[in-house]
Amino acid sequence: MQEKYREHQRPDKWCSLLFENAAMMDRSDRLEDALGGLSCNMSASSGLDSCFILLSDAGGIDARSEWKVAAGCRADISPGRILHISRTAMAAVDSMGPAEAHAGDLGLSGYEGTGFLCVPLVSHMRTVGLAVLYTSGKCVDIPPDTIELLVMMGVQGAHAIDEFNYKQELQKRTDELRRVYEIQRRITSTIDLDEATESIVENAPYITRFQHCLIYLLDPNERRIVSVRAPEAVEKKFGKLKFSLDELVATRIAMDERKPLFIEDARTFPNISKRIVNMLGWVSAIVLPLISRDRVLGVMWLYTTDRMVHFDDNDRRSAIALSDQAANVIDAARIHKELEESYEKLKDLDRTKMEFFTLISHELRNPLAIIKGYTELLYDGTLGPINDKQKDKLARVRENVDKLADMVGKMSEISSLESRKYTVDRVPVSLGDMVSEIAETMGFLFQNKRITLNVDIPENLPLVEVDRKKMEQVLLNLLNNALKYTPEGGHVTVTAEDRPADILVSVWDTGIGIPQKDLDKIFSGFYHSGYKLSYEYKGPGLGLAISRKIIEGHGGRIWAKSEVGKGSTFYFTIPKRTVASGSAEAKTT
Ligand code: ADP
């Protein structure tokens, strides 16, 4: 054995031993393997036939620490076995230098008469483990330079342990971050208030050190608790409680002072409801106001029931981050809920408006027809002779009755188009023929106003499958508008273009034009462009809204481009799809 020591004393031999030792640990994927290799190398280098490595089980190392065998080069001391190390071994830990121990000194039975060498594994001035070397049956005198080699190997081992711990910690942190991210994604992925708060309450224990989370949702305007969100078991207990802010002192303080409250021991904290502390078994808690857009939306409690927590920066930071996030999610969910409610109200109003239209148009149609009929009879003298003055006035009455009838007709039309479904009776139609017919019918009106009407539609335009009457109505509306809003001497041109997916129809005029800001609004109904000239021609403001409904009902799109004082172009598209003849249902909503 002495010979062996001599051999190891040579510095070049040391170098290669140390190098191999480091390389072996570097190659090891698991700490157990690295320490197993270390114990074998230390045993071989020392000439002692046994070596095992001890790691302290608890983070702190003192005489009471339990040491666990992490690896050994002999099977009789199995990894995982717990040892309470002796004062001699402890000396090696404390002094960070090697110490010799005697039989039984390490609390190991069955090794009477055996000498032990305890080599501390030291890294960054800390003993992170202990290598225990021995040879059965006898005490051996190990030369100082071999001990030096063992100490160096111990340092290598300690660095390897540090590195493994560091990697493990890093992995743990990465996993934690991934989990936090995943939870946060889940929390923020919903805009439903109940789901959002439920998700926060459920997941808070995974991103903080607290076991439970409870949220009081407040009515920001009335200083009132509207509901409590907590895990099911806690919510059951809460069912019996009245949510009064008078009793919830800490909650009230957090809410009024808009600052978190850190309560390490709820049982001795003065400003807290003892009844709830006892009922819910609060020990440590952080109470956080949930503030978004400067309004306190609620108060969040993060608490433990089984242990007292001495808060560190991490606890404070993660709790505040969670409460900020919760406040944003709750706010977004509330806004969404309010918007949904407002939207429902608007839809109700719209429904009421349409019902009103239906009723009015229905009720007005008959009296109007009677007025119109009698006016005609009076006007053409069937009911007796009338003078020129009377005829002139009757002509005005007739004109206004026609306007009124037009308005009632449009109100009736829009209300039927707005009803949940309307039918589109599609038939193959030649757009060119349709436009020419309309242009012919309206020709004299354009001539009267000395406006040139051009129809420029390619002859080979494919047939389109449309509801003929409704499509005629759209073209009539657009041409009527072009006529109304184009001053005398102007031009109106209707064109159509065959495109791959649709037919694009345009009605272009050299009229008064529409300001840019009004271009979208004119299609929503009852809207007149604010441009002053248009007031002289004002109609009911429903023609374009009706046209839009019809075009959209056919799966197309309608829009306008315009320049004030120069003119406007109205465009619409009709998809080129072939539908089985007969009636097709179109949703108008
Ligand atoms: P109206 O019965 O008022 O013509 P429409 O729905 O057809 O109702 O049109 C809505 C508004 O759009 C009109 O009041 C007018 O201000 C504007 N408008 C429509 N067509 C034209 C056009 N060709 N030139 C200028 N303004 C137009």
Boltz pocket constraint, residues with backbone or C-beta under 6 A from the ligand:
constraints:
  - pocket:
      binder: B
      contacts: [[A, 477], [A, 478], [A, 481], [A, 482], [A, 485], [A, 486], [A, 509], [A, 511], [A, 512], [A, 513], [A, 514], [A, 522], [A, 527], [A, 528], [A, 529], [A, 530], [A, 534], [A, 537], [A, 538], [A, 539], [A, 540], [A, 541], [A, 542], [A, 543], [A, 544], [A, 545], [A, 568]]
      max_distance: 6.0
